[in-house]
Amino acid sequence: MPELTDILSTMGPADFRGSCYLKCRDANEFLGQRAYTNKRGWKPVVAFLEKQGFSNDTIFHETTDNVNHDYISVGAFLTLLFAGNFRADEPEGTVQEQTAALKRAVVGIVSSQLNLPECADEPLENRPVHINEVGQAEADIHGDNMGDHAEANEVPRTRSSMSTATLIAREDKRKDVNIDKVSSRLASRTIQGRLTRHKEAISRIASDVHHGGKEDFIEATILLANKSRSQTTAADQLEEADIPWHGDVTAEDVLLMTKKIHTGANKTIYEDILTTHAANKFFITSEEIIHMVDTMNSNAIISALRKRLPGFFATERKTRERKRMINAQMNILEPKRTATGMSISPEKLRECLLYLYHWLRDEEWWRLFGDASKFGREKTCIFGLTNVNSSQLLNGIKWHSPKEVWMTHFFFLGDSRANLEANIGRRDGRLNDFIGLMANLGNKVYLSGDSMFFDAVFGTNFGPTTKANWSIYVDDTVESKGDYHQDTGRRSYLQKRITRNHDDKLLDVEALDAIVDPNHAISRITEKLLKLVVRSIHQVTSLVPGKEGLRRRQLSLKHLMSNISDRDVQRGKNGTFTLQFNEKDELKDFTLNTTAAEVILAPPTAFGADSQYKPVLENVLPETGHGSKLPDDLRALLGLGDDFEESTRSLVSHLHQLMWKMYKMATSEFVKQKEGTVPDSCMEQDYTFGLSNAQIAEYVDLADKYHRLFMFLYGARELTPYMMKMIDVLPVQMQNLPFRSPMRLATEAGEHRHYLNTVYFYQHTTRGGGNGNCVIQQLLEWQWRQLRHRILEGPAPIADAFENYIATAQIELLQEKTLDTTVDDTRSDYHQEQNTSDDTPLRGKTFILCGRLTISQEEMTTKITSLGGRTWDKAIPHEEIPLNWYIIASQRDCDKPAKDVPLIIAEGFRRKWNIISEKYVHDTASGTTALNMSQYSLDMSRLQETPSRFMQALQPSTRHNRQANDTKRRSALTKLRRNVFDENSAAAVQKRLFEAPQRGKENMQCPKKRFTTAKDHFHKANFVQIRGELGTHDLGLINSEIHKRWKTLPDNQKERYQQAALA
């Protein structure tokens, strides 16, 4: 070790132990103790070192036979060098010189660093050296420092020792890399020594300073922390790093200690407080949970949780601001007012949905749903978009989930033709723009709704009771419903095509893409079949004379209702299925939902082999032969065997089973994985969806059988429009759909979404508290928040891209208003003056014909239609639908007494419509129309002189006249009670005492303010000046300075403030 002496001259006391190591083999040679350790081993040497304070300064490894020591610290080596207790071999001359030089170097270091006397009475080599005498400072060990002359690679250290925090951090790092237990013990020894001295120092502080024990030290530390917290300012915290520590302890320091002190089970005190003590303190009992849930109000639940768990929830103000910010982002969807509601851009909505359904790549299939329903007490209509691509199923999206229905339009007053025209326009609205865009992109839009909705969309003359307009699909009449191929006896061989033209349709969707909903169809068909069963009962029992026939009729009806009630179909107050009849013993109308209809039609075998349900027609219809025999071709078509009895009950039961099978096939959504593909694949091309060609052919066969058997039993005139759609239209649509399943376009999801709107929002106040804003606006904002949340909860790249999309879209809108609350003064898009040409000068105008004209009304209708206009022969739409129609009447009808004036004229006069003569149409046809419409206006002076009370009697209900702008409609009783409200009543006093005012509400009741004092006036007069003098906006400092100046203000100067307070 020739270089050891030179290295020692650069080492500090902290480097003598725990930092540099020597191989034990070299140390034995240098110390002359190899013979001793070979004979007795290292055990006596280790025992000697432990007495000197070197308990863990050797590194060893255990074997099966012995313990081999590998390394020894420099401090332990020097101790053995000076002691010489184990020297058995005399060192050679060179070694002796090196030993003497080494001793001189060590003595020099000790003398210079520990201020030892220059002369010592006793040589150091003649007595053992203890670690405390050297005064060394410990340092950490590095495993890579071990080896031959490892100290040669050490970077010279400063004379100051490492901090305890650094040592602990290095020890934790060493534990992370799995250093052996011996090294861990060596590293922790230095920390243990410091902790020992730390405890001794604290004990001395407790006894010498506080004259007590542990409790006094803790109380003093608490007092010091509280005092330090009250004296610490923001400026002190900023300069804390530059000021030396004077022993202060703050609350933050105590919190830091709780986060680092472990209580056991690898948990800190802080974690234990959060999981155990906090849970005990803020524990919510079952009673409280039940009470919160029973409130049925999400805001009340969150408010209760804020009180029970303070600090665990964002404040109400921050939540309200965040909600306002999110709602403001909805302007990228371009919300606008319509005639009786609101709408958003379907194109912008689709752009957002593509972030949610980011796996869509190829052709997109969109379901455009329309439905009218009750929203509380109001009738409303919604339009909603749903993506029905097959890939949705493989990505966890359900086609029939109400969460996947995204509303584009929401308006009041239902889905009448006039209301649809006023809100979505005629071929020029947002929906048609979206449909055209999808067609240009190669995508497809399918229309979903019930029969009444389709009739209103595709024309003005469609209806189930008309002779030739009962179907929007085919040009059939009532008489042609019973037609079938004479050779085969099948209706399908007529090859009905869906080719009916619709010039007056509102949406650019072909009738083929307006998909029949099997659920709606089965409900209406089952109602018709039950009515026919009741009619058959009456016909059969009417053949029995007297009271016996009446008794049999009542008994058969009782069996019918009992059999249906046994299937858990309820329709009545007593929980059973009941049929009601009028005074003439005629069956009253009734309705069934889809579930009830399916259960009634299903045969008993469909419920399982062990089913206890009876056939619906058991003991209802006679088992005797039917009035006429089945034709041979029909019997062959139905495939009935020779053992089949042609009774009324068996034939009607067979008819019901045919319809039930048709319904089950129409509502099936088959998904089959192709052979040879990976099991449970998520690739769309690995599956086949919908009905196969063979299954569609089976459905057509069932439809043909049902058609022929129904005509045999009841005749062609009893075939309903829904039956004909199931027979003629649905098979064609099945074959045309790319996914071969009409059920995917059913209205179930949209109707459920419409219902959820009522559940979520119609709770006396709207969701979010309700502040007088439009309910429709809040519904669309709620939908936007749900869409935004779902996208941001998705993959991070998609969420980031969506946030960038929102930011870009908001910039493009140039910070426009969130909502365009204006409605066109021309009342609706439908009633604006359209771009007319010479061939269609009356395009966009609607006329109502009233009374006797010079030509018949049919001729006038034909004339108006040829000029591009149209006539309205249905009931007048609701008053709240903005219309600008024309009434063609004669002056003779307008001059009649008020009580004899036609109601159409009186209503048009009250609505300020144009009441004109028929000359306007004739002049338009001849091309000589006057520019001034007043030349064609009829004289309405007779009605103008009519008393106002008579016109008020003609005025219909105006419940909807504030629908677009005010949704807090109060009933007459509520207004009456508020108007006569007595402030001294018991209810008023109790409300003032116990009901706290609600923040953020309009017209909220604020608590009374206290009287202003002289100091308040002084504060108001000097606040700005003092704030400028202090140069800060800290209200605490400003108020403190104002308080000091008020205290020192002379009494004569306080008088003017006191007078102001008394004024």
Secondary structure, DSSP 8 states (H G I E B T S, - for coil): -TTHHHHHTT--GGGTTTT-EEEHHHHHHHHT-HHHHHHH-SHHHHHHHHHTT-TT-EEEEE-SS-EEEEEEEHHHHHHHHHH-TT--S---HHHHHHHHHHHHHHHHHHHHHHT--SS-SS-GGGS---HHHHT-------GGG-STTGGGG-----SS---HHHHHHHHHHHHHTT--HHHHHHHHHHHHHHHHHHHHHHHHIIIIISSS-HHHHHHHHHHHHHHHHHH--HHHHHTGGGS---S---HHHHHHHHHH-EEETTEEHHHHIIIIIHHHHS---HHHHHHHHHT--HHHHHHHHHHHSTTSS--HHHHHHHHHHHHHGGGGG--EE-SSEEE--HHHHHHHHHHHTTT--S--EEEEEEEEEEETTEEEEEEEEEE--GGGGGGT--TT-GGG-EEEEEEESTT-HHHHHHHH-SSSSHHHHHHHHHHHTT-EEEEE--HHHHHHHH-SS--TT-SS-S-SSS---SGGGG---TTT--SGGG--------TT-SSS--GGGEE--HHHHHHHHHHHHHHHHHHHHHHHHTTS-HHHHHHHHHHHHHHHHHHHHTTT--BSTTSSB---B-TTS-B------HHHHHHHHS-GGGG-TT-----TTTTTS--SB-SS---HHHHHHHT--TT---BHHHHHHHHHHHHHHHHHHHT---EEE-TTS-TT---GGGEEES--HHHHHHHHHHHHHHHHHHHHHH-GGG--HHHHIIIIIHHHHHHHSTT--GGGG-SHHHHHHHHHHHHHH-SSS-TT---SS-HHHHHHHHHHHHHHHHHHTS-HHHHHHHHHHHHHHHHHTTS--S-B----TTS-GGGS-----SS-TTTT-EEEE-S--SS-HHHHHHHHHHTT-EE--S----TTS----EEE--HHHHTS-GGGS-HHHHHHHHTT-EEE-THHHHHHHHT---S-GGGGB---HHHHTS-HHHHHHH----TTTTTTT------HHHHHHHHT--TTSHHHHHHHHH----TT-TT----------HHHHHHHHHHHHHHHHHT---HHHHHHHHHHHHHHS-HHHHHHHHHHHH-
